[in-house]
Amino acid sequence: MKQPAKILFVLVLYVLTGCAGNEPIHQTMPGVSLLSPEIKKELRTVEQSIVGLDTEIKYEIQRFEYIIENDQFIPDSDSPVGYKLSSSNNGVSIESESRTLKGGGLIIDIDLNRKGYCILTSSHLVSPPDTVDVYYQDESGKPTDVLFARHVLRKTTIAVRGRSNWLSNGNLIADDKANDIAIIYVETDNALGNAFGNPIGYDMNLDWGDWVFLFGYPNGIKQMSGGWISKSPYPGTFAIDAAIRFGFSGGPLFVLTSDHKLAYVGMIKSAPRRTLDYITPGSEMPIGYMLNEEDFYALKVTRENLVEYGTAYCVAPKTIRRFMRKYRDTLVEKHIVLDPKYFD
C-alpha cells in the first residue's frame, strides 16, 4: 500500500511546482512549503488584488393565513393569492428578516483621482432577487399553488473589505444574473488593495487534470485553496475538486502559465449543497428549557443550507470575456476605462 502513496505524492509535487530551466522550483524539505519561492511570490502578488464582500440584505416577509374547511384551502377568485384568506389582518402577517452574504472579488481597476475601485464578483452576492415566493408542499414534497409566504426585498447594502480591513460601501454597476457575474464600484479613502496586473487567461484551454489556485473570504477571512479541474454539467462553467465553503463565491481562480505567472482563469460560482429542515423554538427559550403545551405554538420549521464539500463550480474564462465585452459601453458611460486585456 505504500508504493501508490509515494507515486501520488510525487505526482502532486510535479504538477504544483514544475521546473525553471535545470533548477527545480519546488522545495522538498519536511515541514517546508511544496511551492517554489517563485510561485509563492506570484501568490502574494495576486493576493493583493483580492477583496472580501459583505452584502446585507433585508426582506419583508409576508405570511398568508388562510381559512380552511374540511382540511382544504378554499379557492377564491377575488383573493390576490387565489384562496380565501383569514379576516384577521387581511390574512397577512408581516415580519422582517436580515442576513449577510459573504464572498470575494477581484480589483480590476483603480481610479486614483476618484479613489474608486472596480471589482469583479458574483451576481448572487450583490444582486439578490427582488421577490421570493414560498409555497406549501404536498405529501410528496412538491410545491403546490398555495402561497405560504412572499419575501420582498427592501434594502441591499454592499460592503467591501480590503487591505485595511475597514468596510467600504459599494454600488452595483453591471449585472448578469444568468451567468452569475457582476461588477461593483467603490469610492473610498480606505486602502482596498492593488489593481490586478497579471495576465488574463481567456484563451487558456483548461482541461481535465489542470491545477488551479483559488481565493475566497469565508467568515470574512481571506483564504486560499486549490484543486484539479474536471468537466461540469452546466454550460459556461467547469468544476474543481476543492474544499470550499460559504464565502468563496466571487473569488478568483488562477493557473500557472509556462513563464511561471499566475493568470486569471475564472470565478468561483457555487458548490453543491443540500438542505436540512428542522423544528426550532422561539428565540427567547434558553438552552435546556423544557417545552410545555403552549410552547408548541411558537415552534417553526427552519431550513439550513449545507455545503457538500469536495466540488465547486466556476465561471469559465470565455464566459467572463463575453460579459466584459457586453458591458464595456456601460463602464465607459460611468467613466471607467479598463485595461484592454479584459476585452481581448
C-alpha positions as CSV (number, residue, x, y, z in Angstrom):
1,M,0.0,0.0,0.0
2,K,3.0,2.3,0.5
3,Q,4.1,2.4,-3.2
4,P,0.9,4.0,-4.6
5,A,1.1,6.7,-1.9
6,K,4.6,7.6,-2.9
7,I,3.6,7.8,-6.6
8,L,0.7,10.1,-5.8
9,F,2.9,12.3,-3.7
10,V,5.5,12.7,-6.5
11,L,2.7,13.4,-9.0
12,V,1.3,16.2,-6.8
13,L,4.8,17.7,-6.4
14,Y,5.3,17.6,-10.2
15,V,2.1,19.3,-11.0
16,L,2.3,22.0,-8.4
17,T,5.9,23.0,-8.9
18,G,7.3,22.4,-12.4
19,C,10.9,23.4,-13.4
20,A,12.7,26.6,-14.2
21,G,15.5,25.6,-16.6
22,N,17.6,22.9,-15.0
23,E,16.8,24.1,-11.5
24,P,13.7,22.6,-9.8
25,I,11.5,25.2,-8.3
26,H,9.9,23.1,-5.6
27,Q,11.1,22.6,-2.0
28,T,11.1,19.1,-0.6
29,M,12.3,19.6,3.0
30,P,9.9,18.2,5.6
31,G,7.7,20.9,7.0
32,V,8.5,23.3,4.2
33,S,6.1,24.6,1.6
34,L,5.8,22.4,-1.5
35,L,5.5,25.6,-3.6
36,S,8.6,27.3,-5.0
37,P,9.7,30.8,-4.0
38,E,8.6,31.9,-7.5
39,I,5.1,30.6,-7.1
40,K,4.7,31.9,-3.6
41,K,5.8,35.4,-4.8
42,E,3.2,35.2,-7.5
43,L,0.5,34.2,-4.9
44,R,1.5,37.2,-2.7
45,T,1.2,39.5,-5.8
46,V,-2.3,38.4,-6.9
47,E,-3.5,38.2,-3.3
48,Q,-3.1,42.0,-3.0
49,S,-5.9,42.4,-5.6
50,I,-8.5,40.2,-3.8
51,V,-11.1,41.7,-1.5
52,G,-13.9,40.4,0.6
53,L,-17.6,41.3,0.2
54,D,-20.2,41.6,2.9
55,T,-23.7,42.1,1.5
56,E,-26.5,42.8,4.0
57,I,-30.0,42.1,2.6
58,K,-33.2,43.0,4.3
59,Y,-36.5,41.3,3.3
60,E,-40.1,42.0,4.3
61,I,-41.8,38.6,4.9
62,Q,-45.5,38.5,4.1
63,R,-47.0,35.3,5.6
64,F,-50.5,34.4,4.4
65,E,-53.2,32.9,6.7
66,Y,-56.0,31.0,5.1
67,I,-59.5,29.9,6.0
68,I,-59.5,26.1,5.9
69,E,-62.6,23.9,5.7
70,N,-62.5,20.1,5.9
71,D,-58.7,20.3,5.8
72,Q,-58.9,22.0,2.5
73,F,-57.9,25.5,1.3
74,I,-60.9,27.3,-0.2
75,P,-60.5,28.6,-3.8
76,D,-61.4,32.3,-4.1
77,S,-61.1,34.2,-7.4
78,D,-61.3,37.5,-5.7
79,S,-58.3,36.8,-3.4
80,P,-54.9,38.1,-4.5
81,V,-53.4,34.7,-3.8
82,G,-56.3,32.6,-5.3
83,Y,-57.5,31.2,-2.0
84,K,-59.7,32.6,0.8
85,L,-57.7,34.5,3.4
86,S,-58.4,34.9,7.1
87,S,-60.2,38.1,8.1
88,S,-57.6,38.8,10.7
89,N,-55.1,41.4,9.4
90,N,-56.5,40.8,5.9
91,G,-54.9,37.4,6.1
92,V,-51.4,38.6,6.1
93,S,-48.8,38.9,8.9
94,I,-45.7,41.0,8.3
95,E,-42.2,40.4,9.7
96,S,-38.7,41.3,8.6
97,E,-35.5,39.2,8.0
98,S,-31.9,40.3,7.6
99,R,-28.9,38.2,6.6
100,T,-25.4,38.8,5.3
101,L,-23.9,37.2,2.2
102,K,-20.1,36.8,2.2
103,G,-17.7,36.2,-0.7
104,G,-14.8,37.5,-2.6
105,G,-13.9,39.7,-5.6
106,L,-11.0,40.9,-7.8
107,I,-9.9,44.5,-8.2
108,I,-9.7,45.1,-11.9
109,D,-9.2,48.8,-11.9
110,I,-8.3,51.7,-9.6
111,D,-9.1,55.3,-10.4
112,L,-6.6,57.3,-8.2
113,N,-8.4,60.6,-8.9
114,R,-11.8,59.4,-7.8
115,K,-10.3,56.9,-5.3
116,G,-12.5,54.4,-7.0
117,Y,-12.2,50.6,-7.1
118,C,-13.8,48.5,-9.9
119,I,-14.4,44.9,-8.6
120,L,-15.4,41.8,-10.4
121,T,-17.5,39.3,-8.4
122,S,-20.6,37.0,-8.4
123,S,-24.0,38.4,-9.2
124,H,-25.7,36.4,-6.4
125,L,-23.6,38.1,-3.8
126,V,-24.5,41.7,-4.7
127,S,-27.9,41.4,-6.6
128,P,-30.4,39.3,-4.6
129,P,-33.8,38.6,-6.1
130,D,-36.5,41.3,-5.6
131,T,-39.2,38.8,-4.6
132,V,-39.0,35.2,-3.4
133,D,-42.2,33.1,-3.1
134,V,-42.5,30.1,-0.8
135,Y,-45.4,27.6,-1.4
136,Y,-47.0,24.9,0.7
137,Q,-45.9,21.4,-0.3
138,D,-48.0,18.3,-0.9
139,E,-47.4,14.9,0.7
140,S,-44.7,14.0,-1.9
141,G,-42.8,17.2,-1.1
142,K,-43.7,19.0,-4.4
143,P,-44.8,22.7,-4.3
144,T,-48.5,23.4,-4.6
145,D,-50.1,26.6,-5.9
146,V,-50.9,27.8,-2.4
147,L,-48.6,30.6,-1.4
148,F,-47.2,30.3,2.1
149,A,-45.0,33.5,2.2
150,R,-43.6,36.2,0.0
151,H,-40.2,37.7,0.7
152,V,-39.9,41.2,-0.7
153,L,-36.5,42.9,-0.9
154,R,-36.4,46.2,0.9
155,K,-32.7,47.0,1.1
156,T,-29.3,45.8,-0.1
157,T,-26.1,47.2,1.3
158,I,-22.8,46.1,-0.4
159,A,-19.7,46.5,1.7
160,V,-16.1,45.7,0.7
161,R,-13.3,44.6,3.0
162,G,-9.8,45.2,1.7
163,R,-6.2,45.6,2.9
164,S,-7.1,48.0,5.8
165,N,-9.9,45.6,6.9
166,W,-12.3,48.6,7.1
167,L,-15.6,48.1,5.3
168,S,-16.4,50.5,2.4
169,N,-19.8,50.7,0.7
170,G,-20.1,49.8,-3.0
171,N,-22.7,50.1,-5.8
172,L,-23.7,47.6,-8.4
173,I,-22.9,48.9,-12.0
174,A,-23.1,45.7,-14.2
175,D,-25.1,42.6,-13.6
176,D,-25.5,39.3,-15.4
177,K,-27.7,37.0,-13.3
178,A,-27.8,34.2,-15.9
179,N,-24.0,33.7,-15.7
180,D,-23.7,34.9,-12.1
181,I,-21.2,37.7,-12.9
182,A,-21.3,41.3,-11.7
183,I,-19.1,44.4,-11.3
184,I,-19.4,46.8,-8.3
185,Y,-17.7,50.2,-7.8
186,V,-16.4,51.5,-4.5
187,E,-15.3,55.1,-3.8
188,T,-13.4,55.2,-0.6
189,D,-10.4,56.6,1.2
190,N,-9.7,53.2,2.6
191,A,-6.9,51.1,1.0
192,L,-8.6,48.1,-0.5
193,G,-5.7,46.7,-2.5
194,N,-3.9,46.8,-5.8
195,A,-5.3,46.5,-9.3
196,F,-4.8,43.1,-10.8
197,G,-1.7,43.3,-13.0
198,N,-1.2,39.7,-14.1
199,P,-2.3,38.1,-17.4
200,I,-5.9,37.2,-18.2
201,G,-6.3,33.6,-19.4
202,Y,-9.4,33.8,-21.6
203,D,-7.9,31.6,-24.2
204,M,-6.3,29.0,-22.0
205,N,-7.8,25.6,-22.8
206,L,-8.5,24.3,-19.3
207,D,-9.0,20.6,-19.2
208,W,-9.0,17.5,-17.0
209,G,-6.1,17.5,-14.6
210,D,-5.1,21.1,-14.7
211,W,-4.4,22.6,-11.3
212,V,-5.9,26.0,-10.2
213,F,-5.3,28.2,-7.2
214,L,-8.4,29.9,-5.8
215,F,-9.2,32.5,-3.1
216,G,-12.2,33.4,-1.1
217,Y,-13.4,35.1,2.1
218,P,-15.1,32.5,4.3
219,N,-16.2,34.1,7.6
220,G,-14.7,37.4,6.4
221,I,-11.1,35.9,6.4
222,K,-9.1,35.7,3.1
223,Q,-8.1,32.1,2.4
224,M,-6.5,30.2,-0.4
225,S,-7.2,26.7,-1.7
226,G,-6.6,24.7,-4.8
227,G,-7.9,21.8,-6.9
228,W,-7.9,19.8,-10.0
229,I,-10.1,20.8,-13.0
230,S,-12.8,18.5,-14.4
231,K,-15.8,18.9,-16.6
232,S,-19.1,20.5,-15.4
233,P,-22.6,19.6,-16.5
234,Y,-23.6,23.2,-16.6
235,P,-22.9,25.4,-19.7
236,G,-20.2,28.1,-19.3
237,T,-18.7,26.6,-16.3
238,F,-16.1,24.0,-15.2
239,A,-15.7,22.0,-11.9
240,I,-12.8,21.7,-9.5
241,D,-12.3,19.3,-6.6
242,A,-11.6,22.0,-4.0
243,A,-12.6,22.1,-0.3
244,I,-14.5,25.3,-0.4
245,R,-17.5,26.6,1.8
246,F,-19.7,29.6,2.0
247,G,-17.7,32.7,1.5
248,F,-15.7,31.6,-1.6
249,S,-18.3,32.7,-4.1
250,G,-17.0,35.5,-6.4
251,G,-13.4,34.6,-5.6
252,P,-10.9,34.4,-8.5
253,L,-9.0,31.4,-9.9
254,F,-5.5,31.3,-11.2
255,V,-3.5,29.0,-13.4
256,L,0.3,28.9,-13.5
257,T,1.5,29.7,-17.1
258,S,4.6,28.4,-18.8
259,D,6.5,31.5,-17.8
260,H,5.5,31.0,-14.2
261,K,3.0,33.8,-14.0
262,L,-0.5,33.3,-12.4
263,A,-3.2,34.0,-15.0
264,Y,-6.8,34.8,-14.1
265,V,-9.0,32.0,-15.5
266,G,-12.4,32.1,-13.8
267,M,-14.6,32.9,-10.8
268,I,-16.0,30.6,-8.1
269,K,-19.7,30.3,-8.6
270,S,-21.2,27.7,-6.3
271,A,-20.8,24.4,-4.5
272,P,-23.3,21.5,-4.5
273,R,-25.5,21.8,-1.4
274,R,-28.4,20.1,0.3
275,T,-30.9,21.4,2.8
276,L,-31.6,20.4,6.3
277,D,-35.1,21.2,7.6
278,Y,-35.7,21.1,11.4
279,I,-38.1,22.5,14.0
280,T,-36.9,25.3,16.3
281,P,-38.4,27.0,19.3
282,G,-38.8,30.7,19.8
283,S,-35.6,32.7,20.3
284,E,-36.5,33.6,23.9
285,M,-36.3,30.0,25.0
286,P,-32.9,29.2,26.7
287,I,-30.9,26.0,26.0
288,G,-32.2,23.2,28.1
289,Y,-35.6,24.7,28.5
290,M,-38.4,22.0,28.8
291,L,-41.2,22.8,26.4
292,N,-44.8,22.8,27.7
293,E,-48.0,22.6,25.6
294,E,-48.2,26.3,25.0
295,D,-44.7,26.4,23.6
296,F,-45.6,24.2,20.7
297,Y,-47.4,27.2,19.1
298,A,-44.1,29.0,18.9
299,L,-42.3,26.3,17.1
300,K,-41.4,26.9,13.4
301,V,-39.7,25.0,10.6
302,T,-36.2,26.2,9.8
303,R,-34.1,25.4,6.7
304,E,-30.3,25.4,6.6
305,N,-28.1,25.1,3.5
306,L,-25.3,22.5,3.9
307,V,-22.3,22.5,1.5
308,E,-21.3,19.2,0.1
309,Y,-17.5,19.6,0.3
310,G,-15.2,18.4,-2.5
311,T,-16.7,20.0,-5.6
312,A,-17.0,23.6,-6.7
313,Y,-18.4,25.1,-9.9
314,C,-16.7,28.0,-11.6
315,V,-17.5,30.5,-14.3
316,A,-15.3,29.7,-17.3
317,P,-12.9,32.4,-18.7
318,K,-14.6,32.7,-22.1
319,T,-18.0,33.4,-20.3
320,I,-16.3,36.2,-18.3
321,R,-14.9,37.7,-21.5
322,R,-18.3,37.8,-23.1
323,F,-19.6,39.5,-20.0
324,M,-16.8,42.1,-20.1
325,R,-17.4,42.9,-23.8
326,K,-21.2,43.1,-23.3
327,Y,-20.8,45.7,-20.5
328,R,-17.8,47.7,-21.9
329,D,-20.0,50.6,-23.0
330,T,-21.8,50.6,-19.7
331,L,-18.4,51.0,-17.9
332,V,-17.3,53.8,-20.3
333,E,-20.6,55.7,-19.6
334,K,-19.6,55.6,-15.9
335,H,-16.1,56.9,-16.9
336,I,-14.5,53.6,-16.1
337,V,-11.8,52.6,-18.7
338,L,-10.3,49.2,-18.1
339,D,-7.1,47.7,-19.4
340,P,-7.7,46.3,-22.9
341,K,-6.7,42.9,-21.7
342,Y,-10.1,42.5,-20.1
343,F,-11.8,42.6,-23.5
344,D,-9.2,40.9,-25.8
